[in-house]
Amino acid sequence: MIVDDDERLVREITRALNDREEFQVHAFTLGEIALHALRQIQFDLVIADWHMPNVDGIALIREAQERSPETVTVLMTAYGITEAKSQNQAILAHHYLEKPFSIEDLVSVIDSIFPTRALRDKHVSQVLKVVLGGDANVGKTSLIHRYCTGEFDPAREMTIGVDFHLYDVEIENEPIRLVVWDLGGQERFASARQAFYRGTQAVGLVFDASNRTSFYNLMRWWRETHEYLPDVPVLLLANKTDLPRQISDDEARQIANAWNILFLESSCANGSGVTEFFDALAQNAWKHAQQTQLSDTAK
């Protein structure tokens, strides 16, 4: 579903997505008509403009998520992403697009949401989706930033809902596009997270080695992960190891051994272990994708 009171923008988006056979696009310029459609049809993806007369994007996203937690939502806004996030945390949009944006930007978002449907360019042989889970403030966003830029920003903002990042890596001489989803750790985002476990090839559970509460809450994340992804490989990461530790290496390894998963450590501040973690995540995702393909072929 595409909803915006700008008819020109709706036409451009619809034209771009109609060129792709895997999408069936329903486009609307009136929020009230789109609301009626939401009550009749379950959509995989809802992209709605924030400010529209009568029924705006916030109302549409709320309706979509109340009816189906598996529906992915994107809020378009010309008022700035920071303002949209700060004023609409309760809406739990999975992603935000700031106007003006290009159609390529929108397609990139959609391909990241549905990586198995992504149109791959000639330089990429496979698209793999992984997610990072863990409590708020354990450093998931900083990990991604450090991996991408080689720099540490201690003032990074907390992720609101979900955010995604793209990386091109090479595994066994194959060019792979890694789509990393950073899941908001706050409990109120639990229902919004459900939609993004779909299609995931590996999970990284992150805790703050200087915060015992984030370690205790791993059990909740473990249960959530296995509810939606019972057969997907999981990695455990102790982050912020440069700070005074509340969780020892031995204590963390005990839980990793109990769950029979790989355990790693990292520090975004000095960069230790960050690349190793993402390399391991990519390798496990690739192996799982290969096994899934073999299993599907055997069937």
For each residue, the residues with C-beta under 8 A, 3 or more apart:
1: 26 27 28 34 37 38 43 45 46 47 48 60 64
2: 10 13 14 17 25 26 27 28 47 48
3: 10 27 28 29 31 34 46 47 48 49 52 57 60
4: 9 10 13 29 48 49 52 76
5: 29 30 31 49 52 53
6: 9 10 29 49
7: 10 11 29
8: 11 12
9: 4 6 12 13
10: 2 3 4 6 7 13 14 27 28 29
11: 7 8 14 15 27
12: 8 9 15 16 103
13: 2 4 9 10 16 17 25 27 47 103 106
14: 2 10 11 17 18 25 27
15: 11 12 18 19
16: 12 13 19 20 103 106 107
17: 2 13 14 20 23 25 107 110
18: 14 15 23 25
19: 15 16
20: 16 17 23 119
21:
22: 114 117
23: 17 18 20
24:
25: 2 13 14 17 18
26: 1 2 37 41 43
27: 1 2 3 10 11 13 14
28: 1 2 3 10 31 33 34 37
29: 3 4 5 6 7 10
30: 5 33 34 54 55
31: 3 5 28 34 35 48 52 53 54 55 56 57 59 60
32: 35 36 54 55
33: 28 30 36 37
34: 1 3 28 30 31 37 38 48 55 60
35: 31 32 38 39 55 59 60 63
36: 32 33 39 40
37: 1 26 28 33 34 40 41
38: 1 34 35 41 43 46 60 63 64 67
39: 35 36 63 67
40: 36 37
41: 26 37 38
42: 67 68 71
43: 1 26 38 46 64 68 71
44: 70 71 72 114
45: 1 71 72 73 74 110 113 114
46: 1 3 38 43 60 61 64 71 72 73 74
47: 1 2 3 13 73 74 76 97 106
48: 1 2 3 4 31 34 52 56 57 60 61 73 74 75 76
49: 3 4 5 6 52 56 57 75 76 77
50: 56 57 58 75 76 77 78 79 84 88
51: 56 57 77 78 79
52: 3 4 5 31 48 49 55 56 57
53: 5 31 56
54: 30 31 32
55: 30 31 32 34 35 52 59 60
56: 31 48 49 50 51 52 53 59 60
57: 3 31 48 49 50 51 52 60 61 75 76 77
58: 50 61 62 75 88 91
59: 31 35 55 56 62 63
60: 1 3 31 34 35 38 46 48 55 56 57 63 64
61: 46 48 57 58 64 65 73 75 91 92 93
62: 58 59 65 66 91
63: 35 38 39 59 60 66 67
64: 1 38 43 46 60 61 67 68 71 73
65: 61 62 68 69 71 73 92 191 192
66: 62 63
67: 38 39 42 63 64 71
68: 42 43 64 65 71
69: 65 191 192 194 195
70: 44 194 195 198
71: 42 43 44 45 46 64 65 67 68 195
72: 44 45 46 94 95 113 195 196
73: 45 46 47 48 61 64 65 92 93 94 95
74: 45 46 47 48 93 94 95 96 97 109
75: 48 49 50 57 58 61 84 88 91 93 95 96 97
76: 4 47 48 49 50 57 96 97 98 99 101
77: 49 50 51 57 80 81 83 84 96 97 98 99
78: 50 51 98 99 100
79: 50 51 83 84
80: 77 83 84 98
81: 77 84 85 96 98
82: 85 86 157
83: 77 79 80 86 87
84: 50 75 77 79 80 81 87 88 93 96
85: 81 82 88 89 96 160
86: 82 83 89
87: 83 84
88: 50 58 75 84 85 91 93
89: 85 86 92 160 161 188
90: 188
91: 58 61 62 75 88
92: 61 65 73 89 161 188 189 191 192
93: 61 73 74 75 84 88 96 161
94: 72 73 74 113 161 162 192 195 196
95: 72 73 74 75 109 113 161 162 163 164
96: 74 75 76 77 81 84 85 93
97: 47 74 75 76 77 101 105 106 109
98: 76 77 78 80 81 101
99: 76 77 78
100: 78
101: 76 97 98 105 106
102: 105 106
103: 12 13 16 106 107
104: 107 108
105: 97 101 102 108 109
106: 13 16 47 97 101 102 103 109 110
107: 16 17 103 104 110 111
108: 104 105 111 112 166
109: 74 95 97 105 106 112 113 164
110: 17 45 106 107 113 114
111: 107 108 114 115 117 118 119 127
112: 108 109 115 118 129 164 166 179 181
113: 45 72 94 95 109 110 164 196
114: 22 44 45 110 111 117 118 199
115: 111 112 118 127 128 129 177 179 199
116: 127 129 199
117: 22 111 114
118: 111 112 114 115 127 177
119: 20 111
120: 124 125 126 127 177
121: 124
122:
123: 168 175
124: 120 121 127 168 175 176 177
125: 120 174 175 176
126: 120 174 176 177 286 289
127: 111 115 116 118 120 124 176 177 179
128: 115 176 177 178 179 201 202 282 285 286 289
129: 112 115 116 179 181 199 200 201 285
130: 178 179 180 181 200 201 202 203 204 281 282 285
131: 180 181 182 183 196 197 200 203 204
132: 140 143 144 180 181 182 183 203 204 205 206
133: 140 183 185 193 203 204 205 206 221 224 225
134: 138 140 185 205 206 207 214 218 221
135: 138 185 207 208 211 213 214 217 221
136: 158 159 184 185 186
137: 158 185 208 211 214
138: 134 135 185 206 207 208 211 214 239 240
139: 142 143 206 208 239 240 268
140: 132 133 134 143 144 159 182 183 185 206 239
141: 144 145 156 157 158 159 163 182
142: 139 145 146 152 153 154 156 268
143: 132 139 140 146 147 206 237 239 266 268 274 277 278
144: 132 140 141 147 148 165 180 182
145: 141 142 148 149 151 152 153 156 268
146: 142 143 149 150 151 152 268 271 274
147: 143 144 167 274 275 278
148: 144 145 165 167
149: 145 146
150: 146 271
151: 145 146
152: 142 145 146 268 269 270 271
153: 142 145 156
154: 142 269
155:
156: 141 142 145 153
157: 82 141
158: 136 137 141 184
159: 136 140 141 162 163 182 183 184 185
160: 85 89 163 184
161: 89 92 93 94 95 184 189 192
162: 94 95 159 181 182 183 184 189 192 193 196
163: 95 141 159 160 181 182
164: 95 109 112 113 179 180 181 182
165: 144 148 179 180 182
166: 108 112 177 178 179 180
167: 147 148 177 178 180 278
168: 123 124 175 176 177 178
169: 175 176 177 178 279 282
170: 173 174 175 176
171: 174 176 282 283 286
172: 286
173: 170
174: 125 126 170 171 286
175: 123 124 125 168 169 170
176: 124 125 126 127 128 168 169 170 171 282 286
177: 115 118 120 124 126 127 128 166 167 168 169
178: 128 130 166 167 168 169 278 281 282 285
179: 112 115 127 128 129 130 164 165 166
180: 130 131 132 144 164 165 166 167 278 281
181: 112 129 130 131 132 162 163 164 196 200
182: 131 132 140 141 144 159 162 163 164 165
183: 131 132 133 140 159 162 189 193 196
184: 136 158 159 160 161 162 189 192 193
185: 133 134 135 136 137 138 140 159 189
186: 136 189
187: 190
188: 89 90 92
189: 92 161 162 183 184 185 186 192 193
190: 187 193 194 224
191: 65 69 92 194
192: 65 69 92 94 161 162 184 189 195 196
193: 133 162 183 184 189 190 196 197 224
194: 69 70 190 191 197 228
195: 69 70 71 72 94 192 198
196: 72 94 113 131 162 181 183 192 193 200
197: 131 193 194 200 225 228 229
198: 70 195 228
199: 114 115 116 129
200: 129 130 131 181 196 197 203 229 232
201: 128 129 130 232 284 285 286 288 289 292
202: 128 130 232 233 234 235 281 282 284 285 288
203: 130 131 132 133 200 225 229 232 233 234 235
204: 130 131 132 133 234 235 236 237 277 281
205: 132 133 134 218 221 222 225 234 235 236 237
206: 132 133 134 138 139 140 143 237 239
207: 134 135 138 211 214 215 217 218 236 237 238 239 247 252
208: 135 137 138 139 211 214 215 239 240 243
209: 215 238 239 240 241 243 245 246 247 252 265
210: 240 243 244 245 246 247
211: 135 137 138 207 208 214 215 240 246
212: 215 216 246 247
213: 135 216 217
214: 134 135 137 138 207 208 211 217 218
215: 207 208 209 211 212 218 246 247 251 252
216: 212 213 219
217: 135 207 213 214 220 221
218: 134 205 207 214 215 221 222 236 255
219: 216 222 223
220: 217 223 224
221: 133 134 135 205 217 218 224 225
222: 205 218 219 225 226 234 259
223: 219 220 226 227
224: 133 190 193 220 221 227 228
225: 133 197 203 205 221 222 228 229 232 234
226: 222 223 229 230
227: 223 224 230
228: 194 197 198 224 225
229: 197 200 203 225 226 232
230: 226 227
231: 288
232: 200 201 202 203 225 229 288
233: 202 203 261 284 285 287 288
234: 202 203 204 205 222 225 259 261
235: 202 203 204 205 261 262 263 264 277 280 281 284
236: 204 205 207 218 252 255 256 259 261 262 263 264
237: 143 204 205 206 207 263 264 265 266 273 277
238: 207 209 241 247 249 252 263 264 265 266
239: 138 139 140 143 206 207 208 209 265 266 267 268
240: 138 139 208 209 210 211 243 267 268 269
241: 209 238 245 265 266 267 272 273
242: 267 269 270 272
243: 208 209 210 240
244: 210
245: 209 210 241 248
246: 209 210 211 212 215
247: 207 209 210 212 215 238 251 252
248: 245 251 252
249: 238 252 253 265
250: 253 254
251: 215 247 248 254 255
252: 207 209 215 236 238 247 248 249 255 256 263 265
253: 249 250 256 257 263
254: 250 251 257 258
255: 218 236 251 252 258 259
256: 236 252 253 259 261 262 263
257: 253 254 260 263
258: 254 255
259: 222 234 236 255 256
260: 257
261: 233 234 235 236 256
262: 235 236 256 280 284
263: 235 236 237 238 252 253 256 257
264: 235 236 237 238 273 276 277 280
265: 209 237 238 239 241 249 252 272 273
266: 143 237 238 239 241 272 273 274 276 277
267: 239 240 241 242 270 271 272 273 274
268: 139 142 143 145 146 152 239 240 271 274
269: 152 154 240 242
270: 152 242 267
271: 146 150 152 267 268 274 275
272: 241 242 265 266 267
273: 237 241 264 265 266 267 276 277
274: 143 146 147 266 267 268 271 277 278
275: 147 271 278 279
276: 264 266 273 279 280
277: 143 204 235 237 264 266 273 274 280 281
278: 143 147 167 178 180 274 275 281 282
279: 169 275 276 282 283
280: 235 262 264 276 277 283 284
281: 130 178 180 202 204 235 277 278 284 285
282: 128 130 169 171 176 178 202 278 279 285 286
283: 171 279 280 286 287
284: 201 202 233 235 262 280 281 287 288
285: 128 129 130 178 201 202 233 281 282 288 289
286: 126 128 171 172 174 176 201 282 283 289 290
287: 233 283 284 290 291
288: 201 202 231 232 233 284 285 291 292
289: 126 128 201 285 286 292 293
290: 286 287 293 294
291: 287 288 294 295
292: 201 288 289 295 296
293: 289 290 296 297
294: 290 291 297 298
295: 291 292 298 299
296: 292 293 299
297: 293 294
298: 294 295
299: 295 296
